[in-house]
Amino acid sequence: METITEKIKVVQVKDFHWYNIISPENPEIDFLREKFKFHPLDLRDAHITKRAQRPQISPRDDYTFLVFLFPIYDRVTRSIIPAEIDFFIGPNFLITLHDNRLFILRDLFEQCLNYEYYRDQYIARGPAFLLFAILEKLLLHCFPMLDHLAEDNQKIEDKIFKNKEREMVKEILIIKRNITNFRSIMQSHRTIIRKLMELNVKYFRIENYKIYFEQLLVQTKDIWEILDGHKETIDTLQETNESAISFRINDVMKTLTLISVIFLPLTLISSIFGMNIDQIPIVNTPFGFWIILGIMTAILSIMLFIFKSKKWY
């Protein structure tokens, strides 16, 4: 193991080197420029200020530059965001550049750094297999995140049917945002891996590991299909939640309407008998108040009976 700078570490097996560069800035980019003579456009894209760009593959005469995005979960904002990892792949080297948020990659490098078994298992087999191993671990790490999304969907479904529809509006929007971000991050993986398998360059022979990269394609397909399922589920839950909210609002409006209809004739009667006019029937009789009150009670009872018989409440 060799430490070139604080941000550049390298593990060597025979004549093959794995350089791991964390948050590359000008000194690290200058090192790559002087040692490997990489294309200026690739070095520009690998700089820390150019993070989280679109995935890409750029084959050159003596190396290939790759950009991948993988999802990570930000606990502060409760959002899934992209973390970028860049690769420079050559005949006797593989260089990874990232901001150290992908702990799966960090752990793999530390294992190779400290244990000969992992160096023999991953690095000694050349750039193609090491690239496969890194991508596989990063893709496999997506599945627990997908499981958490499924659990979130289930929690929302349970709460919707516990009359917590209003509380779930924000939660549904958060999950929809995370699924959309996840899909955006993963949508180009299959295309990049296919282009990688079609490379025909002398420094990167993938024929011996074709079946391994086909497995990566299967994993990307599985992830995409699961995301599609989660998207359909959350869309359905959103529709269900909106329907439940609308039903409750309609129920409240119906109750208020019934109250208004019930009290309308009572209000009319009280207004008529409350007019300041002489010779209003019943008003001046000894039991006028009770008679009017009885009429109003009878009308109220009849209306309640009609509404009840028609199951309006």
PECOR-V886066 format. One record per residue. N is the residue number from 1. RES is the residue in three letters. PSI is psi in whole degrees, 0 to 359 (NA if undefined). OMEGA is omega as a letter, one per 30 degrees, with the letter a starting at -180 (* if undefined). Layout:
N:RES:PSI:OMEGA + N:RES:PSI:OMEGA
This chain:
1:MET:141:l + 2:GLU:137:l + 3:THR:112:a + 4:ILE:309:l + 5:THR:181:l + 6:GLU:331:a + 7:LYS:351:a + 8:ILE:119:l + 9:LYS:151:a + 10:VAL:140:l + 11:VAL:133:a + 12:GLN:134:l + 13:VAL:113:a + 14:LYS:240:a + 15:ASP:11:a + 16:PHE:137:a + 17:HIS:137:l + 18:TRP:111:l + 19:TYR:129:l + 20:ASN:117:a + 21:ILE:125:a + 22:ILE:126:l + 23:SER:65:a + 24:PRO:130:l + 25:GLU:197:a + 26:ASN:315:a + 27:PRO:320:l + 28:GLU:321:l + 29:ILE:321:l + 30:ASP:322:l + 31:PHE:315:l + 32:LEU:321:a + 33:ARG:316:a + 34:GLU:321:a + 35:LYS:321:a + 36:PHE:348:l + 37:LYS:41:a + 38:PHE:158:a + 39:HIS:140:a + 40:PRO:325:l + 41:LEU:321:l + 42:ASP:320:l + 43:LEU:323:l + 44:ARG:316:a + 45:ASP:337:a + 46:ALA:351:a + 47:HIS:150:a + 48:ILE:330:a + 49:THR:353:a + 50:LYS:27:a + 51:ARG:164:l + 52:ALA:47:l + 53:GLN:191:a + 54:ARG:151:l + 55:PRO:147:a + 56:GLN:163:l + 57:ILE:129:a + 58:SER:94:l + 59:PRO:134:l + 60:ARG:181:a + 61:ASP:320:a + 62:ASP:11:l + 63:TYR:169:l + 64:THR:136:l + 65:PHE:129:a + 66:LEU:145:l + 67:VAL:126:l + 68:PHE:150:l + 69:LEU:138:l + 70:PHE:149:a + 71:PRO:143:l + 72:ILE:158:a + 73:TYR:124:l + 74:ASP:109:a + 75:ARG:335:a + 76:VAL:310:a + 77:THR:355:a + 78:ARG:41:a + 79:SER:151:l + 80:ILE:125:a + 81:ILE:160:a + 82:PRO:142:l + 83:ALA:130:a + 84:GLU:143:l + 85:ILE:130:l + 86:ASP:146:l + 87:PHE:137:l + 88:PHE:121:a + 89:ILE:124:l + 90:GLY:185:a + 91:PRO:327:a + 92:ASN:25:l + 93:PHE:154:l + 94:LEU:128:a + 95:ILE:127:l + 96:THR:135:l + 97:LEU:127:a + 98:HIS:175:a + 99:ASP:14:l + 100:ASN:14:l + 101:ARG:343:l + 102:LEU:90:a + 103:PHE:337:l + 104:ILE:315:l + 105:LEU:318:l + 106:ARG:316:a + 107:ASP:319:l + 108:LEU:317:l + 109:PHE:319:l + 110:GLU:322:l + 111:GLN:314:l + 112:CYS:330:a + 113:LEU:324:a + 114:ASN:344:a + 115:TYR:129:a + 116:GLU:329:a + 117:TYR:313:a + 118:TYR:327:l + 119:ARG:318:l + 120:ASP:326:a + 121:GLN:323:a + 122:TYR:307:a + 123:ILE:321:a + 124:ALA:345:a + 125:ARG:4:l + 126:GLY:175:a + 127:PRO:323:a + 128:ALA:314:a + 129:PHE:322:l + 130:LEU:319:l + 131:LEU:316:l + 132:PHE:313:a + 133:ALA:318:a + 134:ILE:312:a + 135:LEU:320:a + 136:GLU:315:a + 137:LYS:322:l + 138:LEU:322:l + 139:LEU:319:l + 140:LEU:330:l + 141:HIS:343:l + 142:CYS:331:a + 143:PHE:319:l + 144:PRO:326:l + 145:MET:322:l + 146:LEU:323:l + 147:ASP:321:l + 148:HIS:322:l + 149:LEU:320:l + 150:ALA:320:l + 151:GLU:320:l + 152:ASP:318:l + 153:ASN:318:a + 154:GLN:321:l + 155:LYS:319:l + 156:ILE:317:l + 157:GLU:316:a + 158:ASP:318:a + 159:LYS:329:l + 160:ILE:319:a + 161:PHE:10:l + 162:LYS:24:l + 163:ASN:40:l + 164:LYS:42:a + 165:GLU:318:a + 166:ARG:324:l + 167:GLU:333:a + 168:MET:350:a + 169:VAL:310:a + 170:LYS:319:a + 171:GLU:320:l + 172:ILE:318:l + 173:LEU:324:l + 174:ILE:315:a + 175:ILE:321:l + 176:LYS:319:l + 177:ARG:317:a + 178:ASN:320:l + 179:ILE:319:l + 180:THR:315:l + 181:ASN:318:l + 182:PHE:314:l + 183:ARG:318:l + 184:SER:322:a + 185:ILE:321:a + 186:MET:352:a + 187:GLN:336:a + 188:SER:357:a + 189:HIS:315:a + 190:ARG:319:a + 191:THR:316:a + 192:ILE:317:a + 193:ILE:321:l + 194:ARG:316:l + 195:LYS:324:l + 196:LEU:320:l + 197:MET:336:a + 198:GLU:357:l + 199:LEU:138:l + 200:ASN:74:a + 201:VAL:150:a + 202:LYS:333:a + 203:TYR:354:a + 204:PHE:83:a + 205:ARG:116:a + 206:ILE:359:a + 207:GLU:318:a + 208:ASN:344:a + 209:TYR:21:a + 210:LYS:319:a + 211:ILE:329:l + 212:TYR:316:a + 213:PHE:332:l + 214:GLU:327:l + 215:GLN:324:l + 216:LEU:321:l + 217:LEU:320:l + 218:VAL:318:a + 219:GLN:318:l + 220:THR:323:l + 221:LYS:317:l + 222:ASP:316:l + 223:ILE:316:a + 224:TRP:319:l + 225:GLU:321:l + 226:ILE:319:l + 227:LEU:321:l + 228:ASP:318:l + 229:GLY:317:l + 230:HIS:322:l + 231:LYS:316:l + 232:GLU:321:a + 233:THR:312:a + 234:ILE:328:l + 235:ASP:318:l + 236:THR:318:l + 237:LEU:323:l + 238:GLN:317:l + 239:GLU:318:l + 240:THR:317:a + 241:ASN:317:l + 242:GLU:323:l + 243:SER:320:l + 244:ALA:319:l + 245:ILE:316:l + 246:SER:321:l + 247:PHE:317:a + 248:ARG:321:l + 249:ILE:317:l + 250:ASN:323:l + 251:ASP:318:l + 252:VAL:316:a + 253:MET:323:l + 254:LYS:318:l + 255:THR:315:l + 256:LEU:323:l + 257:THR:318:l + 258:LEU:318:l + 259:ILE:317:l + 260:SER:317:a + 261:VAL:320:a + 262:ILE:317:a + 263:PHE:350:l + 264:LEU:308:l + 265:PRO:329:l + 266:LEU:319:l + 267:THR:321:l + 268:LEU:316:a + 269:ILE:314:a + 270:SER:327:l + 271:SER:319:a + 272:ILE:311:a + 273:PHE:351:l + 274:GLY:2:l + 275:MET:143:a + 276:ASN:70:a + 277:ILE:140:l + 278:ASP:159:l + 279:GLN:36:l + 280:ILE:127:a + 281:PRO:146:l + 282:ILE:327:a + 283:VAL:318:a + 284:ASN:5:l + 285:THR:161:a + 286:PRO:326:a + 287:PHE:30:a + 288:GLY:315:a + 289:PHE:315:a + 290:TRP:328:l + 291:ILE:313:l + 292:ILE:317:l + 293:LEU:322:l + 294:GLY:319:l + 295:ILE:316:a + 296:MET:321:l + 297:THR:320:l + 298:ALA:315:l + 299:ILE:317:l + 300:LEU:317:a + 301:SER:318:l + 302:ILE:316:a + 303:MET:319:l + 304:LEU:321:l + 305:PHE:318:l + 306:ILE:314:a + 307:PHE:322:a + 308:LYS:319:a + 309:SER:331:l + 310:LYS:3:l + 311:LYS:43:l + 312:TRP:351:l + 313:TYR:NA:*
